[in-house]
């Protein structure tokens, strides 16, 4: 993709903290339901940029109830104040289950041994929106330049989990591909992360597609760490002519995504499934995410 996901979600200078609306707990699942299915709005990023209200309305009409944002800038979600955006979602019958905003080094103040005011405001605004998860999508190089840098970042991640817990939310980390390429002391960075974070404080939101460009396979990773996948980014992949992988409509790629989800549900404790598609092979994004939802329903989700 031409537009960097990290650039798309990068936060700016945030305003002073406002009032909060604490989120409700996850709804109880019926015996016939496997979990909550949502959509990462980055899947329709161009549409959300041009017409967020119209785009959300289309998604609601398709049958989506849960969404995950990827745009929190200057204290606003897609240009709207938190309370205002919460009302828009409520009026459309949508719930912001989760959100992607990068936890960067500037969000931690070593001199105070505390988070910056901007990160605290972000967490409060997430609570106002009714989120259950505050997810940091990837890290910048400074956060894992050395083994010690990574260990410090994991410590901050655990503290982020403690902060989110105060607002009845969970902190999460969403992988890309570099976690499966970078090694320290002969061990893959992803394995170090899984061993270091406190699973009671940090949820790993496994992206089932991103890891392919890191040389990993989703099914292998899911099986290696049972009971660690309550929140999964559902993505399928196809190989491009350049020898890289890009996302596609679910079931059309090489991930064997249906089996991955079945295993993640059975041994991984999966209960939240967030669809994401970033490339479209000439199709329209809205057309793709509609097909993705229909496929998930066909599979019983």
N, C-alpha and C positions, 0 to 999 in steps of 0.2 A: 504494500500500500504506500502511496506517496505521502500522505499526511501521517506524521509520527503520532502514535498513540500517546506517548509521553508529553509531546507538545500540546496535544488536544486537551489533556486533563490537568496541565500544570496550573497551579494556583497562583493568584496574584496577591497583592497586599489586601488583607481582610479588614473589614470594619469591626466596630465594637460589638460585643456579645448582646444578643437579644433574648426574648422569652423563648421557652422550650415547650414542646409537646412530647412527652415521653411515649415511645412506641409501645404498641400492644405486643403481647407475646405471640409467637407463631401459632397460627390456628391449628387445632387438632386435626390430624389426618384421618380420613375414614378408612375402613379396612380395605377398600377397593382402590385407594389412592396410594401411589408410590411417593408422592411428595409435591412440592411446589415447583411449578415451571414458570420461569420468567425470561425476560429478554434484556441483554445488555444493549443499551441505546446507542452505543458506538456502532452497532450493526447498521443503523440508519442515521449515521452522523451528519451526512449532507442534508438530509430531510429535516433533522432536528435543528440544524443550524439555520435553515431558511424559514421553517415554520414549525416551531416546537409544539404549539397547540394543535395544529392540524395533524401533525404526525402522531401525536399521542392519541388523538381521536381515532385515527385509522387503526392503530394498534389495538385499542380497546374494542373496536368493531370486529377485528379479526378474532378476538377471544382472549387476548392477553389480559391478565389481571396484575401480574407482578412485573416490575421493571427494575433495572439497575442503571444508575446514571454514570456518565463519564465526563461531566462538565460542571465543575464547581470553580468559578473564577470570580475573584473580588467579592466573595461572600454571597454570590448568587448562583442559582441553578438554572442554566440555560437562559440567563439574563433576568431571572425572577428572584425576588427576595424569598427566603425559606418559607415563611407563612403563606405568601401568595402562591408559591408553587405547590405547597401542600394542599391548598384549597383547589387548585386546578386538577390535581391528581384525584382528590376526593370526589369532585364533581363528575369526573370521568369513570369513577369506579376503579381507579388504578392504585396500586400500593407500591411504594419505593422500598423494596425489600433490602436493597443493598446499594452501595455507591463506590466508585473508584476515584480516589484522590491520592496522589503520591505522597507518602511520608518521606520527605527529603531531609538532609542534614540540617538545613536552616530551620526546621521545625523543632529542633532540640537545642536547648541552651545549657551548655556545659557549666557555665558559671553559676547557674541557679539549680542545676541538676533537675531540670523540669522542662516540660514542653513549652514552646512559644505560645504567646497569646493567640496567634493565628491558627495554630493547630487545635487549641482548646475551643476556639470559635467554630472551627470546622466540625468538631465532634458534637458540639451543641446544636449546630444547624442540621446535622445528620439526624439527631434525635427529634428535632422539630419536624423533619420530613417523615418520621416514622420508620427510619431504617432499622433493620436488625443487624446489619453488618456494615462496618467501615473498612473498606479494602484498599490496601496500597498495591497498585499494579506495577510490579517491577521495582528495581532500585537503580540509582545512578552509580557510576563506577566508583565514586568516592566511598560508597557504603560497603564495597567489597573489594577494594583495591588490594588489601592484604588480609590474611587470616584474622589478625587482630581487629581490623576495620569491620569485618563480617561479624565477629563476636560482639563488638560494641553495638552494631546495628540490631543483632538479635536481642540484646538486652533492652534496647529502646523499643523494639517490637513487643516484647513481653510487657513493658511498662504501658505501651499503647493499649494493650489488652486490658490492663488494670483500669485505665482511664475510661475505656469504652464500657466496661462492666458497670461503672457507676451510673451510666445512663441506660442500663439494661440492653446494651448492644454488645457485639463481639467485634474484635479487630481481626482482619484477615490479610493474607498476602497471596497475590496472584502471580504465578510464574510466567516467564516467557521461555526463551530457549537457552540463554546464557548460563542459567543455573545448572544445566546438564553438560556444559562445555568446560566451565572453569573448575579447576581442581586446586585443593590445598592439601599438602601432605599426602598426595596420592588418593584423595577422596573427592568425589564429586561434590560440588557446592550444594546441590539440592539435598543430598544425603546428610550433609553437615547441618543444613537448616532444619531438616526433619528431626535430627537428634538433639538440637540445641534449643529450639523454641519450646515453650510450655504449652502443650496442647489444650490446657484449660484456659489459656489466655489468648492464643493465636490460632485461628483457623487457616489452614492452607486451602485456598480456592484453586484446585487443580484445573488448569487449562489443558484439556485433552488433546488440543491441536498444536499449541505453540511448541511443545517439547520435541516435536518431530524434527524441527530444524536444529535441535540440539543433539540429535542422534539417539533419542529415547523413544520408547513406545508406551502409549498410555496404559495398556492392559498390564504391562510389566510393572509399571510404577504403582498402579492401583493395588495389585496383588502384594507388592513388597511392603506396603504400609496399611494393613487393615485397620479399620475403625478410625481413619483420619480424614474422611472425605465427606463431611456433612454438607458442604457447599461446593458444587462442581460447575465449572465452565464447560458447557457442552459444545464441542466443536469438531467438525470433520475436516479432513485435509486431502488435497490432491497434489500430485507432483507437477511442477511446471517444467517448461522446456529448459529453464535455467538451472534445473536440478534442485530447486528449493521447493518448499511446500507452502500452499496457501489454502485458506478455508473455502468450503463449498457447502452446498445444501446437505443436510444430514442424510447419511445413508448412501451418498454418492462417492465417498472417498475411501481411503485405505485404513482409517482408524478402527474400523469394526466397532463403531460407536455404540451400537445397540448392546453388544456384549460387554463393552467397557462399563456402560451404565448399569447393566444387570449385576455385574460384579461389585461395582461401587455401592450399589444399593444393598446387596446381600452381605458383603463383608466390610464395607467401608462406612456404613451408617449414613449414606447419602439421603438427604431430605430436601435439598434445595438444588434445582437444576436450572442454571442460567444459560440460555442459548446465546451464542455469539457467532456471527458470520461477518468477516471483514473483507472478503473478496467474492465476486459474484459471477465470473465467467460470462460476462455480457448480459446477464439478467439484471432486472431492477431490484435494488435492496429490499423494498417492501414486498415484492413478489417472493423473494427468497425467504424472508422471515415468516411469511404466511405459510409457505411450504414447510419450513422447519417446525412450526407449531403443529401443523396437521400431522406430520410424521411422528412427533413425540406423542401426540394423542393416540395415533394408530398403535404405537408401542405400549400404550397403557399408562402414560404419564399425565 
